[in-house]
Amino acid sequence: MNYLIAYDISNNRIRLKIAQLLRRAGLHRVQRSVFIGEMRDPVANKLEVQLKDLSLKPEWEQNDHILILPLHQYSEDHQRTIG
């Protein structure tokens, strides 16, 4: 399934670690804090566990967040990219 993952993280080290995890999972950066790509369920589940582990770090701020959005076939069929 395709996923769109976006994050807003204050700490530089955690933000860098998130980007590394997303790239290793096979996702592609489309904006600074937005990645998109296809992942099989085991990879997506492992990634979610790794991201949750990062949210338990003391550097994690109350306002930090990560959005994991599965893109269903309807979304993919109607996707538009400009630029």
Secondary structure, 3 states (H helix, E strand, C coil): CEEEEEEECCCHHHHHHHHHHHHHCCCEEEECCEEEEECCHHHHHHHHHHHHHHHCCCCCCCCCEEEEEEECHHHHHCCCCCC
